[in-house]
Amino acid sequence: MTISEAQQQVDEWIKTIGVRYFSELTNMAILTEEVGELARVMARKYGDQSFKKNETAEHLGDEMADVLWVLICLANQTGIDLTEAFAKNMDKKTKRDADRHKNNEKLH
């Protein structure tokens, strides 16, 4: 699936099942909440925290997908073509960081 197809699929789901988009501010708060849930799983799987009784690392992909879902909702609501935005962002990073990481002694 392409990013564009994902944006279309989310939009179709919202229009047919979700009734309407939540407000942009509500979705921003939800995005923050979902990133926190992802951080919790990461801290338990890769960090120093342990899992609680009913928690597992199996939720990692689901939490990432929740973050992506809300990000796509925000992009759709604000008229952002994520394919185009991502391509521009990659170009920016490539030009800006062409030698930056190669010259970073901390990475070698």
N, C-alpha and C positions, 0 to 999 in steps of 0.2 A: 504494500500500500504506500502511495506517495503521501507527502505532507498535505498536498492539495486535496487528495481523496479523503484523508482523515478530517480535514476541515469541512468538507462537504458532508461526510458521514455524520459528524457531530451536529452540524446544522440541521440535517434531515431528522435526526433523533430528537433534537430540541423541538422542532416544529411539529412532529407527529406524536411524541411520547411525553416530552418534557413540558409541554404547554407553551412556555416562553423562556427566554434567557433570564436569569437573575440579573439584577443591576450590576453594572461594572464594578462598583464598590463592593457589593456583596461577593462577587466572584473573586475579587482581589483578596478579600478576607478568607474565602474558602481556599484559595491557592496557598495562602500563608499557612492555613491549618493543614493542608495536605502535605506541604513541604515539611512541616513539623512531624507529621506521622512518618514520613520517609526518613527523617533524621532519627526518629526513635528506633526504627528497625536497623538503620545503619550503625547506630551507637551500640546496639546489642549484638549485632553480627560481627562488626569489625572493630568496635571500640571496647571499652572496659566494662560496660554494663552487661548484666545477664538478662536472659529472657524471663518474663513472668510465666506462670504456669500455662496459660493458654496462648502464649505468643510463640511464633516461630519465624525463622528467616524466610519461609516460603512466601511471606507477604510482600517481599521486596519488590518484585515485578509489579504486583497489583498497586502498591503505593506509588511507584514511578508512573504507572498508567493513569492513576488519579491526578497526579501533578500535570501530566500531559493533557488530559481531558480538560481541566479547568483553564490551562494556558491556551488551548485551542478555542475554548469558549470566549475568552477575552480577546483573542485575535479576531475571531468572527465578529464580535460586537463592536470592535473598534476599527474594522475595515483593514486589518493587517493581513497581507498575503504572506504567510509564514515561509513559503518556498522562496519568495523573493527576498524577504528579510534575512533568512538564513544564508542565502547565497551572498548577499551584501556583507553580512557579518563575517563570513568565512574569508572573503576577499580582504576586508579590513584587517582581520587578525593575521592573515598571511603576509600582507605588506608590512604591517607594524612589527610583527614578531619574527620576521625572516631570519634574523640572527640572534635575537634576544635569548631564546632558550638554549641554542647551541653554545652560546657564550656563558651560560650560567653554570658556574662550577658546582653549585649545589645539586645539579641534576646529573652529574657525572660520577 
